[in-house]
Amino acid sequence: MAEVRVPFLLGHTEIAFLFHIERQTSQRWRTEGTLDEPDLIASGNPYWLLSTVMRLDGEGDRAVDRERLATYKACIPLGYDLPNKEQLPVVVGIQEAARVLGQDAQAISRWRNRQRIAEADLLLSGSPLWLLETILDDGRQRQRTIVAAEVAALRAGQRPAQKPRGRRLTAPVTRPPRQPPPAPQTFTSADHDAAAEFLASVLAQGYSVTIKPQP
Protein backbone atom coordinates (compact mmCIF):
# COMPACT_ATOMS: atom_id res chain seq x y z
CA MET A 1 0.00 0.00 0.00
CA ALA A 2 1.40 3.38 -0.95
CA GLU A 3 2.45 5.66 1.90
CA VAL A 4 -0.05 8.44 1.30
CA ARG A 5 -2.79 9.92 3.41
CA VAL A 6 -6.15 8.43 2.48
CA PRO A 7 -9.57 8.82 4.11
CA PHE A 8 -11.01 5.93 6.07
CA LEU A 9 -13.45 4.24 3.67
CA LEU A 10 -15.37 0.99 3.97
CA GLY A 11 -17.13 -1.39 1.61
CA HIS A 12 -19.70 -3.98 2.63
CA THR A 13 -16.98 -6.44 3.71
CA GLU A 14 -15.40 -3.93 6.11
CA ILE A 15 -18.78 -2.90 7.52
CA ALA A 16 -19.62 -6.55 8.17
CA PHE A 17 -16.26 -6.97 9.91
CA LEU A 18 -16.83 -4.02 12.25
CA PHE A 19 -20.35 -5.05 13.26
CA HIS A 20 -19.82 -8.85 13.46
CA ILE A 21 -22.44 -9.45 10.77
CA GLU A 22 -22.67 -11.16 7.41
CA ARG A 23 -21.90 -9.14 4.29
CA GLN A 24 -25.48 -9.78 3.13
CA THR A 25 -26.73 -8.03 6.28
CA SER A 26 -24.79 -4.89 5.40
CA GLN A 27 -26.22 -5.02 1.90
CA ARG A 28 -29.72 -5.39 3.36
CA TRP A 29 -29.13 -2.37 5.61
CA ARG A 30 -28.51 -0.31 2.53
CA THR A 31 -31.55 -1.70 0.70
CA GLU A 32 -33.76 -0.95 3.72
CA GLY A 33 -32.33 2.56 4.12
CA THR A 34 -30.68 1.82 7.47
CA LEU A 35 -27.31 2.55 5.88
CA ASP A 36 -27.04 5.90 4.14
CA GLU A 37 -26.39 6.21 0.43
CA PRO A 38 -22.72 5.60 -0.48
CA ASP A 39 -20.27 8.47 -0.13
CA LEU A 40 -18.34 7.12 -3.11
CA ILE A 41 -19.03 4.95 -6.15
CA ALA A 42 -15.83 3.62 -7.73
CA SER A 43 -15.82 1.06 -10.55
CA GLY A 44 -19.53 0.68 -9.87
CA ASN A 45 -19.00 -0.40 -6.25
CA PRO A 46 -20.29 1.48 -3.17
CA TYR A 47 -18.09 2.80 -0.36
CA TRP A 48 -18.80 4.78 2.80
CA LEU A 49 -16.76 7.11 4.98
CA LEU A 50 -16.05 5.71 8.42
CA SER A 51 -17.90 8.69 9.91
CA THR A 52 -21.02 7.69 7.94
CA VAL A 53 -20.86 4.10 9.11
CA MET A 54 -20.24 5.05 12.73
CA ARG A 55 -23.65 6.74 12.86
CA LEU A 56 -25.12 3.24 13.12
CA ASP A 57 -23.07 2.42 16.22
CA GLY A 58 -25.44 2.07 19.18
CA GLU A 59 -28.54 2.34 17.02
CA GLY A 60 -30.85 -0.48 18.07
CA ASP A 61 -28.79 -3.61 18.61
CA ARG A 62 -26.03 -2.52 16.22
CA ALA A 63 -22.62 -2.03 17.82
CA VAL A 64 -19.12 -1.57 16.41
CA ASP A 65 -16.48 -3.89 17.85
CA ARG A 66 -13.78 -1.51 19.15
CA GLU A 67 -10.99 -4.04 18.73
CA ARG A 68 -11.99 -4.66 15.13
CA LEU A 69 -12.20 -0.91 14.55
CA ALA A 70 -8.62 -0.59 15.79
CA THR A 71 -7.55 -3.45 13.52
CA TYR A 72 -9.20 -1.79 10.53
CA LYS A 73 -7.47 1.53 11.23
CA ALA A 74 -4.13 -0.19 11.72
CA CYS A 75 -4.37 -1.51 8.15
CA ILE A 76 -4.46 2.10 6.91
CA PRO A 77 -1.56 3.69 8.87
CA LEU A 78 -1.94 7.13 7.28
CA GLY A 79 -5.72 7.05 7.17
CA TYR A 80 -7.75 9.94 8.48
CA ASP A 81 -11.39 10.69 9.32
CA LEU A 82 -13.57 12.88 7.15
CA PRO A 83 -16.87 14.25 8.50
CA ASN A 84 -18.59 14.42 5.12
CA LYS A 85 -18.08 13.47 1.48
CA GLU A 86 -17.71 17.09 0.34
CA GLN A 87 -14.13 16.90 1.58
CA LEU A 88 -13.47 13.53 -0.07
CA PRO A 89 -10.54 13.57 -2.52
CA VAL A 90 -11.01 11.98 -5.94
CA VAL A 91 -10.72 8.21 -5.45
CA VAL A 92 -10.78 5.85 -8.42
CA GLY A 93 -11.08 2.15 -9.06
CA ILE A 94 -9.88 0.06 -11.97
CA GLN A 95 -12.55 1.31 -14.38
CA GLU A 96 -11.88 5.00 -13.72
CA ALA A 97 -8.11 4.47 -13.86
CA ALA A 98 -8.55 2.76 -17.22
CA ARG A 99 -10.45 5.71 -18.68
CA VAL A 100 -7.89 8.20 -17.35
CA LEU A 101 -5.06 6.22 -18.97
CA GLY A 102 -6.93 5.50 -22.20
CA GLN A 103 -7.01 1.75 -21.55
CA ASP A 104 -9.58 -0.91 -20.76
CA ALA A 105 -10.10 -2.41 -17.32
CA GLN A 106 -8.38 -5.67 -18.30
CA ALA A 107 -5.18 -3.76 -19.13
CA ILE A 108 -5.16 -2.08 -15.71
CA SER A 109 -5.67 -5.45 -14.02
CA ARG A 110 -2.75 -6.91 -16.00
CA TRP A 111 -0.54 -3.96 -15.12
CA ARG A 112 -1.44 -4.39 -11.47
CA ASN A 113 -0.68 -8.11 -11.52
CA ARG A 114 2.70 -7.38 -13.12
CA GLN A 115 3.41 -4.41 -10.82
CA ARG A 116 3.44 -2.01 -13.75
CA ILE A 117 1.15 0.51 -12.05
CA ALA A 118 1.27 2.18 -8.65
CA GLU A 119 0.28 0.02 -5.71
CA ALA A 120 -3.31 0.64 -4.64
CA ASP A 121 -3.75 3.21 -1.89
CA LEU A 122 -6.63 1.16 -0.48
CA LEU A 123 -7.88 -2.40 -0.87
CA LEU A 124 -11.53 -2.55 0.17
CA SER A 125 -13.91 -5.49 -0.20
CA GLY A 126 -11.32 -7.11 -2.44
CA SER A 127 -11.12 -4.18 -4.89
CA PRO A 128 -8.17 -1.77 -5.35
CA LEU A 129 -8.65 1.97 -5.02
CA TRP A 130 -6.25 4.81 -5.80
CA LEU A 131 -6.23 8.52 -5.25
CA LEU A 132 -6.51 10.16 -8.65
CA GLU A 133 -3.22 11.94 -7.99
CA THR A 134 -1.50 8.58 -7.45
CA ILE A 135 -2.63 7.40 -10.89
CA LEU A 136 -1.61 10.68 -12.51
CA ASP A 137 1.83 10.79 -10.91
CA ASP A 138 2.46 7.16 -11.82
CA GLY A 139 1.27 7.71 -15.38
CA ARG A 140 3.58 10.70 -15.86
CA GLN A 141 6.57 8.80 -14.48
CA ARG A 142 5.91 5.93 -16.89
CA GLN A 143 5.24 8.39 -19.75
CA ARG A 144 1.76 7.04 -20.33
CA THR A 145 -1.08 8.79 -22.12
CA ILE A 146 -3.39 10.71 -19.79
CA VAL A 147 -6.85 11.59 -21.06
CA ALA A 148 -7.41 15.14 -19.83
CA ALA A 149 -11.18 15.05 -20.44
CA GLU A 150 -11.57 12.02 -18.16
CA VAL A 151 -9.50 13.69 -15.44
CA ALA A 152 -11.64 16.81 -15.65
CA ALA A 153 -14.84 14.76 -15.49
CA LEU A 154 -13.69 12.94 -12.36
CA ARG A 155 -12.67 16.16 -10.66
CA ALA A 156 -16.12 17.53 -11.50
CA GLY A 157 -17.71 14.52 -9.79
CA GLN A 158 -18.92 12.89 -13.00
CA ARG A 159 -18.79 9.10 -13.00
CA PRO A 160 -21.17 6.23 -13.81
CA ALA A 161 -23.74 5.13 -11.24
CA GLN A 162 -23.44 1.90 -9.31
CA LYS A 163 -23.66 -1.21 -11.42
CA PRO A 164 -26.93 -3.15 -10.94
CA ARG A 165 -26.92 -6.11 -8.62
CA GLY A 166 -29.01 -9.28 -8.71
CA ARG A 167 -31.38 -10.46 -11.36
CA ARG A 168 -32.87 -7.93 -13.72
CA LEU A 169 -36.56 -7.39 -13.20
CA THR A 170 -38.76 -7.93 -16.24
CA ALA A 171 -42.36 -6.97 -16.77
CA PRO A 172 -44.76 -9.90 -16.46
CA VAL A 173 -46.23 -11.19 -19.70
CA THR A 174 -49.86 -10.23 -19.98
CA ARG A 175 -52.07 -12.78 -21.69
CA PRO A 176 -55.61 -12.06 -22.81
CA PRO A 177 -58.25 -13.88 -20.78
CA ARG A 178 -59.55 -17.09 -22.35
CA GLN A 179 -63.20 -17.72 -22.97
CA PRO A 180 -64.81 -20.41 -20.79
CA PRO A 181 -64.72 -23.85 -22.41
CA PRO A 182 -67.83 -24.80 -24.38
CA ALA A 183 -70.26 -27.32 -22.94
CA PRO A 184 -69.60 -30.99 -23.80
CA GLN A 185 -71.37 -32.31 -26.87
CA THR A 186 -72.08 -35.77 -28.21
CA PHE A 187 -71.72 -36.57 -31.89
CA THR A 188 -72.62 -39.60 -33.96
CA SER A 189 -71.23 -40.80 -37.27
CA ALA A 190 -73.86 -38.70 -38.99
CA ASP A 191 -72.43 -35.52 -37.38
CA HIS A 192 -68.97 -35.72 -38.92
CA ASP A 193 -68.79 -32.12 -40.13
CA ALA A 194 -70.27 -30.69 -36.90
CA ALA A 195 -67.86 -32.74 -34.81
CA ALA A 196 -64.87 -31.49 -36.83
CA GLU A 197 -66.02 -27.87 -36.53
CA PHE A 198 -66.54 -28.22 -32.77
CA LEU A 199 -63.11 -29.81 -32.33
CA ALA A 200 -61.38 -27.06 -34.34
CA SER A 201 -63.15 -24.37 -32.31
CA VAL A 202 -62.13 -25.85 -28.95
CA LEU A 203 -58.49 -26.31 -30.00
CA ALA A 204 -58.35 -22.74 -31.36
CA GLN A 205 -59.27 -21.44 -27.88
CA GLY A 206 -56.23 -23.19 -26.39
CA TYR A 207 -58.07 -26.08 -24.75
CA SER A 208 -57.24 -29.75 -25.12
CA VAL A 209 -59.83 -32.36 -26.10
CA THR A 210 -60.34 -35.88 -24.82
CA ILE A 211 -62.44 -38.14 -27.03
CA LYS A 212 -64.32 -40.93 -25.23
CA PRO A 213 -66.04 -43.34 -27.65
CA GLN A 214 -69.39 -44.64 -26.46
CA PRO A 215 -71.41 -47.60 -27.76
Rosetta silent file (secondary structure, phi, psi, omega in degrees, C-alpha in Angstrom):
SEQUENCE: MAEVRVPFLLGHTEIAFLFHIERQTSQRWRTEGTLDEPDLIASGNPYWLLSTVMRLDGEGDRAVDRERLATYKACIPLGYDLPNKEQLPVVVGIQEAARVLGQDAQAISRWRNRQRIAEADLLLSGSPLWLLETILDDGRQRQRTIVAAEVAALRAGQRPAQKPRGRRLTAPVTRPPRQPPPAPQTFTSADHDAAAEFLASVLAQGYSVTIKPQP
SCORE:     score description
SCORE:     0.000 S_00000001
   1 L     0.000  132.023 -178.137    0.000    0.000    0.000 S_00000001
   2 L   -64.883  146.281 -178.640    1.398    3.384   -0.948 S_00000001
   3 L   -86.012   73.956  176.638    2.451    5.658    1.903 S_00000001
   4 L  -131.433  158.220  177.871   -0.053    8.444    1.295 S_00000001
   5 L   -78.998  125.843 -179.881   -2.795    9.919    3.405 S_00000001
   6 E  -132.641  146.727  178.944   -6.149    8.431    2.476 S_00000001
   7 E   -71.254  150.382  175.029   -9.569    8.816    4.107 S_00000001
   8 L   -69.414  115.996  178.233  -11.010    5.930    6.068 S_00000001
   9 E  -125.942  153.127  179.456  -13.447    4.244    3.671 S_00000001
  10 E  -137.217  142.345  168.127  -15.373    0.987    3.970 S_00000001
  11 L  -100.533 -172.755 -178.817  -17.132   -1.389    1.613 S_00000001
  12 H   -61.539  -35.392 -179.445  -19.704   -3.981    2.634 S_00000001
  13 H   -63.988  -43.414 -178.769  -16.985   -6.439    3.708 S_00000001
  14 H   -69.650  -37.124  176.890  -15.398   -3.933    6.106 S_00000001
  15 H   -63.092  -44.444  178.071  -18.782   -2.903    7.524 S_00000001
  16 H   -59.768  -39.265  179.212  -19.619   -6.553    8.165 S_00000001
  17 H   -62.812  -45.204 -177.191  -16.256   -6.966    9.909 S_00000001
  18 H   -66.094  -35.946 -173.623  -16.828   -4.016   12.247 S_00000001
  19 H   -99.299    3.596 -178.256  -20.345   -5.055   13.257 S_00000001
  20 L    58.096   47.985 -179.700  -19.820   -8.850   13.461 S_00000001
  21 L  -129.721  172.370  174.008  -22.442   -9.446   10.774 S_00000001
  22 L   -79.418  152.922  177.457  -22.672  -11.158    7.406 S_00000001
  23 H   -57.009  -38.013 -179.196  -21.901   -9.137    4.286 S_00000001
  24 H   -62.076  -30.440  178.467  -25.479   -9.779    3.132 S_00000001
  25 H   -67.191  -42.199  176.560  -26.731   -8.028    6.275 S_00000001
  26 H   -61.500  -41.858  177.967  -24.787   -4.888    5.404 S_00000001
  27 H   -63.216  -38.175  178.606  -26.223   -5.022    1.901 S_00000001
  28 H   -67.376  -36.602  177.278  -29.723   -5.392    3.358 S_00000001
  29 H   -57.598  -40.650  179.471  -29.135   -2.367    5.609 S_00000001
  30 H   -67.838  -44.554 -179.026  -28.508   -0.306    2.531 S_00000001
  31 H   -59.626  -39.787 -178.132  -31.548   -1.705    0.702 S_00000001
  32 H   -79.164  -11.836 -178.301  -33.755   -0.955    3.721 S_00000001
  33 L    90.823    1.555  176.880  -32.332    2.557    4.123 S_00000001
  34 L   -65.042  -41.761  177.355  -30.683    1.817    7.474 S_00000001
  35 L   -95.179  130.754 -178.109  -27.305    2.547    5.879 S_00000001
  36 L   -60.297  166.046  174.780  -27.036    5.898    4.144 S_00000001
  37 L   -59.806  149.377 -177.175  -26.388    6.208    0.434 S_00000001
  38 L   -58.434  145.851  173.951  -22.722    5.601   -0.476 S_00000001
  39 L   -81.661  -17.931 -177.920  -20.273    8.469   -0.131 S_00000001
  40 E  -149.542  137.981  168.931  -18.342    7.122   -3.108 S_00000001
  41 E  -117.632  118.893  179.379  -19.029    4.950   -6.153 S_00000001
  42 E  -130.777  127.831 -175.679  -15.827    3.616   -7.731 S_00000001
  43 L    52.842   33.121  178.036  -15.822    1.060  -10.554 S_00000001
  44 L    79.865    2.027 -178.219  -19.532    0.676   -9.867 S_00000001
  45 E  -105.668  145.270 -177.359  -18.996   -0.403   -6.246 S_00000001
  46 E   -89.280  144.221  176.347  -20.295    1.485   -3.171 S_00000001
  47 E  -141.113  151.254 -178.266  -18.089    2.799   -0.358 S_00000001
  48 E  -126.660  146.112  170.319  -18.798    4.779    2.801 S_00000001
  49 E   -65.983  149.112  177.665  -16.759    7.105    4.978 S_00000001
  50 H   -58.765  -38.470 -179.655  -16.051    5.705    8.425 S_00000001
  51 H   -61.745  -34.022  177.532  -17.899    8.686    9.912 S_00000001
  52 H   -68.184  -45.294 -178.793  -21.017    7.690    7.941 S_00000001
  53 H   -66.039  -36.913 -176.488  -20.857    4.096    9.106 S_00000001
  54 H   -67.019  -14.452  176.627  -20.244    5.051   12.733 S_00000001
  55 H   -65.647  -20.510  179.130  -23.653    6.740   12.860 S_00000001
  56 H   -83.378  -14.250 -177.571  -25.120    3.237   13.118 S_00000001
  57 L   -64.669  122.398 -179.744  -23.071    2.421   16.217 S_00000001
  58 L    84.834    2.018  177.724  -25.437    2.070   19.183 S_00000001
  59 L   -88.896  115.531 -175.192  -28.544    2.341   17.018 S_00000001
  60 L    65.393 -131.181  178.620  -30.846   -0.478   18.065 S_00000001
  61 L   -99.184   16.202  179.912  -28.792   -3.610   18.611 S_00000001
  62 L   -87.669  130.095 -178.286  -26.031   -2.517   16.221 S_00000001
  63 L  -146.048  133.944  177.312  -22.621   -2.029   17.817 S_00000001
  64 L   -81.478  131.826  175.735  -19.122   -1.569   16.407 S_00000001
  65 L   -75.660  115.908 -175.356  -16.480   -3.887   17.854 S_00000001
  66 H   -63.899  -35.418  178.299  -13.779   -1.506   19.150 S_00000001
  67 H   -66.807  -41.287  178.094  -10.990   -4.043   18.731 S_00000001
  68 H   -68.123  -34.080  176.557  -11.994   -4.658   15.131 S_00000001
  69 H   -62.524  -42.479  178.246  -12.199   -0.912   14.549 S_00000001
  70 H   -64.779  -38.446  178.009   -8.619   -0.585   15.791 S_00000001
  71 H   -64.270  -43.077  178.293   -7.548   -3.454   13.518 S_00000001
  72 H   -59.745  -47.253 -178.289   -9.204   -1.792   10.532 S_00000001
  73 H   -65.999  -33.381  179.691   -7.473    1.527   11.230 S_00000001
  74 H   -65.627  -25.015  178.805   -4.129   -0.192   11.718 S_00000001
  75 L   -76.435  -11.577  178.956   -4.368   -1.513    8.154 S_00000001
  76 L  -126.986   74.674 -170.716   -4.457    2.099    6.909 S_00000001
  77 L   -53.508  -36.610 -178.572   -1.562    3.692    8.866 S_00000001
  78 L  -103.594   22.135  178.534   -1.938    7.133    7.278 S_00000001
  79 E   -71.730  156.733  179.122   -5.719    7.046    7.170 S_00000001
  80 E  -146.008  156.378 -179.104   -7.755    9.939    8.477 S_00000001
  81 L   -84.255  141.719  172.326  -11.390   10.691    9.317 S_00000001
  82 L  -122.278  133.999 -179.035  -13.571   12.882    7.149 S_00000001
  83 L   -75.483  -26.253 -178.856  -16.866   14.248    8.504 S_00000001
  84 L  -154.844  162.526 -173.380  -18.591   14.419    5.116 S_00000001
  85 H   -74.469  -12.616  177.589  -18.085   13.475    1.483 S_00000001
  86 H   -62.685  -24.815  179.801  -17.715   17.089    0.337 S_00000001
  87 H   -95.571    4.403 -175.767  -14.132   16.903    1.582 S_00000001
  88 L   -72.356  127.157  174.971  -13.468   13.531   -0.066 S_00000001
  89 L   -68.646  169.633 -179.838  -10.544   13.574   -2.519 S_00000001
  90 L   -75.307  116.640 -179.620  -11.014   11.982   -5.936 S_00000001
  91 E  -115.327  135.459 -176.290  -10.716    8.212   -5.449 S_00000001
  92 E  -126.916  154.326  172.508  -10.783    5.853   -8.422 S_00000001
  93 L  -106.062 -165.714 -177.163  -11.081    2.147   -9.063 S_00000001
  94 H   -61.170  -42.270 -176.548   -9.876    0.057  -11.965 S_00000001
  95 H   -65.048  -43.840  179.513  -12.554    1.307  -14.376 S_00000001
  96 H   -68.252  -39.800  177.602  -11.881    5.000  -13.724 S_00000001
  97 H   -60.569  -38.837  179.443   -8.110    4.468  -13.856 S_00000001
  98 H   -62.277  -44.562 -179.427   -8.548    2.758  -17.218 S_00000001
  99 H   -66.011  -39.429  178.818  -10.448    5.715  -18.678 S_00000001
 100 H   -61.611  -36.812 -176.111   -7.885    8.200  -17.346 S_00000001
 101 L   -97.075    7.295  177.485   -5.058    6.223  -18.972 S_00000001
 102 L    65.953   34.234 -178.036   -6.932    5.503  -22.204 S_00000001
 103 L  -123.979 -179.837  170.593   -7.009    1.755  -21.555 S_00000001
 104 L  -102.565  167.315 -175.439   -9.576   -0.913  -20.764 S_00000001
 105 H   -61.813  -34.058 -179.744  -10.103   -2.406  -17.317 S_00000001
 106 H   -63.569  -36.998  178.626   -8.377   -5.667  -18.300 S_00000001
 107 H   -64.122  -42.053  179.606   -5.179   -3.756  -19.133 S_00000001
 108 H   -64.747  -40.095  178.011   -5.160   -2.081  -15.715 S_00000001
 109 H   -62.735  -41.442  177.749   -5.668   -5.447  -14.025 S_00000001
 110 H   -64.559  -43.645  178.853   -2.747   -6.907  -16.000 S_00000001
 111 H   -60.044  -40.825 -179.392   -0.536   -3.960  -15.120 S_00000001
 112 H   -65.896  -42.947  179.531   -1.440   -4.386  -11.472 S_00000001
 113 H   -63.490  -30.633 -178.675   -0.682   -8.114  -11.519 S_00000001
 114 L   -97.721    7.474  179.701    2.702   -7.375  -13.124 S_00000001
 115 L    58.573   41.384  178.601    3.412   -4.412  -10.816 S_00000001
 116 L  -108.968   20.527  174.073    3.444   -2.013  -13.746 S_00000001
 117 L  -148.000  157.528 -177.143    1.148    0.505  -12.048 S_00000001
 118 L   -55.389  143.516  176.144    1.266    2.176   -8.653 S_00000001
 119 L   -60.777  142.907 -178.803    0.281    0.020   -5.706 S_00000001
 120 L   -60.996  140.526  176.942   -3.310    0.644   -4.642 S_00000001
 121 L   -74.656  -26.745  178.182   -3.746    3.210   -1.886 S_00000001
 122 E  -142.462  149.788  171.915   -6.633    1.156   -0.483 S_00000001
 123 E  -129.654  103.472 -174.033   -7.877   -2.398   -0.875 S_00000001
 124 E  -121.812  131.614 -179.957  -11.528   -2.551    0.169 S_00000001
 125 L    50.646   34.960  176.929  -13.914   -5.489   -0.204 S_00000001
 126 L    82.673    1.436 -177.234  -11.317   -7.108   -2.441 S_00000001
 127 E  -114.432  138.112  179.617  -11.122   -4.175   -4.888 S_00000001
 128 E   -80.241  144.506  176.485   -8.168   -1.774   -5.348 S_00000001
 129 E  -133.441  143.881  177.119   -8.651    1.972   -5.024 S_00000001
 130 E  -128.639  151.282  163.190   -6.252    4.810   -5.801 S_00000001
 131 E   -68.969  143.850  179.312   -6.233    8.523   -5.249 S_00000001
 132 H   -56.169  -39.387 -178.685   -6.513   10.157   -8.652 S_00000001
 133 H   -63.694  -32.220  177.166   -3.222   11.936   -7.985 S_00000001
 134 H   -63.501  -44.748  179.399   -1.505    8.583   -7.445 S_00000001
 135 H   -64.961  -41.057 -179.214   -2.629    7.397  -10.885 S_00000001
 136 H   -66.902  -46.155  179.583   -1.613   10.682  -12.515 S_00000001
 137 H   -61.354  -42.868 -179.524    1.830   10.794  -10.915 S_00000001
 138 H   -65.612  -41.146  179.586    2.456    7.156  -11.824 S_00000001
 139 H   -63.219  -40.479  179.248    1.273    7.715  -15.382 S_00000001
 140 H   -66.313  -41.903 -179.788    3.579   10.697  -15.862 S_00000001
 141 H   -62.857  -34.057 -179.674    6.566    8.802  -14.476 S_00000001
 142 L   -92.838    5.214  177.739    5.908    5.929  -16.894 S_00000001
 143 L    57.094   44.773  178.346    5.237    8.386  -19.748 S_00000001
 144 L   -94.418  157.776  176.456    1.759    7.038  -20.331 S_00000001
 145 L   -67.848  135.479  175.637   -1.079    8.788  -22.119 S_00000001
 146 L  -121.282  124.306 -177.496   -3.386   10.705  -19.791 S_00000001
 147 L   -86.258  104.063 -174.142   -6.855   11.588  -21.059 S_00000001
 148 H   -60.014  -37.095 -178.445   -7.411   15.143  -19.831 S_00000001
 149 H   -63.724  -37.658  178.846  -11.179   15.050  -20.440 S_00000001
 150 H   -69.772  -38.199  177.098  -11.569   12.023  -18.159 S_00000001
 151 H   -62.290  -45.262 -179.932   -9.495   13.693  -15.439 S_00000001
 152 H   -63.267  -39.840 -179.868  -11.644   16.811  -15.652 S_00000001
 153 H   -64.034  -42.741  179.648  -14.845   14.762  -15.492 S_00000001
 154 H   -65.080  -41.743  179.440  -13.693   12.935  -12.358 S_00000001
 155 H   -67.400  -23.402  176.655  -12.670   16.160  -10.661 S_00000001
 156 L   -87.330    1.321  178.398  -16.118   17.530  -11.502 S_00000001
 157 L    83.339   16.650 -178.280  -17.712   14.522   -9.790 S_00000001
 158 L   -96.235  117.416  175.394  -18.917   12.890  -13.005 S_00000001
 159 L  -157.853  157.569 -178.365  -18.787    9.104  -12.999 S_00000001
 160 L   -60.560  154.770  177.069  -21.168    6.230  -13.814 S_00000001
 161 L   -72.295  173.502  179.739  -23.739    5.133  -11.242 S_00000001
 162 L   -61.987  139.868  178.231  -23.440    1.902   -9.305 S_00000001
 163 L   -68.014  143.844 -177.810  -23.661   -1.213  -11.424 S_00000001
 164 L   -65.417  147.501  178.484  -26.932   -3.154  -10.942 S_00000001
 165 L  -115.266  152.729  174.277  -26.916   -6.115   -8.616 S_00000001
 166 L    77.017 -171.517 -177.960  -29.007   -9.284   -8.707 S_00000001
 167 L   -77.680  141.434  179.613  -31.385  -10.459  -11.359 S_00000001
 168 L   -72.684  133.546  179.387  -32.872   -7.929  -13.717 S_00000001
 169 L   -79.180  137.232  177.481  -36.562   -7.385  -13.201 S_00000001
 170 L  -123.682  149.486 -179.444  -38.763   -7.932  -16.243 S_00000001
 171 L   -69.568  138.451  179.114  -42.359   -6.974  -16.773 S_00000001
 172 L   -64.304  146.163  178.800  -44.764   -9.896  -16.462 S_00000001
 173 L   -76.864  126.166 -179.868  -46.225  -11.188  -19.702 S_00000001
 174 L   -96.881  122.987  179.135  -49.861  -10.231  -19.982 S_00000001
 175 L  -109.742  140.056  178.829  -52.068  -12.784  -21.695 S_00000001
 176 L   -65.784  144.703 -179.805  -55.610  -12.060  -22.814 S_00000001
 177 L   -64.211  140.892  178.690  -58.254  -13.885  -20.781 S_00000001
 178 L   -86.275  149.720  175.543  -59.550  -17.092  -22.350 S_00000001
 179 L   -70.983  152.121  176.993  -63.204  -17.722  -22.967 S_00000001
 180 L   -63.024  147.821 -178.292  -64.805  -20.410  -20.791 S_00000001
 181 L   -63.798  145.986  178.952  -64.719  -23.850  -22.406 S_00000001
 182 L   -68.643  158.883  179.318  -67.828  -24.801  -24.380 S_00000001
 183 L   -66.783  147.707  178.356  -70.264  -27.321  -22.942 S_00000001
 184 L   -59.337  147.666  177.177  -69.599  -30.986  -23.801 S_00000001
 185 L  -133.166  155.818  178.069  -71.372  -32.311  -26.865 S_00000001
 186 L  -116.268  131.820 -179.056  -72.080  -35.773  -28.213 S_00000001
 187 L  -123.821  149.410  174.998  -71.717  -36.571  -31.894 S_00000001
 188 L  -110.745  178.896 -179.535  -72.617  -39.601  -33.960 S_00000001
 189 H   -62.420  -21.735  179.900  -71.227  -40.799  -37.266 S_00000001
 190 H   -79.942  -10.521 -176.084  -73.857  -38.702  -38.993 S_00000001
 191 H  -106.483   35.660 -173.899  -72.429  -35.520  -37.380 S_00000001
 192 H   -56.872  -49.578 -177.272  -68.969  -35.724  -38.921 S_00000001
 193 H   -65.492  -42.459  179.982  -68.791  -32.117  -40.126 S_00000001
 194 H   -64.625  -39.406  179.490  -70.271  -30.689  -36.897 S_00000001
 195 H   -64.825  -40.781  179.420  -67.859  -32.737  -34.807 S_00000001
 196 H   -65.783  -39.905  178.935  -64.866  -31.490  -36.832 S_00000001
 197 H   -65.867  -42.134  178.926  -66.020  -27.874  -36.530 S_00000001
 198 H   -63.520  -44.038 -179.832  -66.544  -28.220  -32.774 S_00000001
 199 H   -61.454  -44.892 -179.947  -63.109  -29.813  -32.332 S_00000001
 200 H   -62.817  -38.280 -179.430  -61.381  -27.062  -34.339 S_00000001
 201 H   -65.827  -43.504 -179.325  -63.155  -24.367  -32.309 S_00000001
 202 H   -65.811  -44.311  179.854  -62.130  -25.851  -28.949 S_00000001
 203 H   -64.966  -35.416 -179.706  -58.494  -26.306  -29.996 S_00000001
 204 H   -65.492  -25.694  178.975  -58.349  -22.742  -31.358 S_00000001
 205 L   -84.438    2.070  177.509  -59.273  -21.443  -27.882 S_00000001
 206 L    89.714    8.583  179.700  -56.229  -23.193  -26.391 S_00000001
 207 L   -94.960  154.435  173.454  -58.073  -26.081  -24.754 S_00000001
 208 L   -94.337  163.329 -176.134  -57.244  -29.752  -25.116 S_00000001
 209 L  -129.844  131.464  173.204  -59.827  -32.359  -26.101 S_00000001
 210 L  -111.196  124.852 -179.032  -60.342  -35.883  -24.817 S_00000001
 211 L  -101.262  122.682  179.971  -62.444  -38.142  -27.025 S_00000001
 212 L  -116.629  100.790  178.760  -64.323  -40.930  -25.228 S_00000001
 213 L   -62.598  141.717  177.733  -66.040  -43.342  -27.655 S_00000001
 214 L  -127.344  145.578  179.503  -69.394  -44.642  -26.455 S_00000001
 215 L   -69.267    0.000    0.000  -71.407  -47.601  -27.757 S_00000001
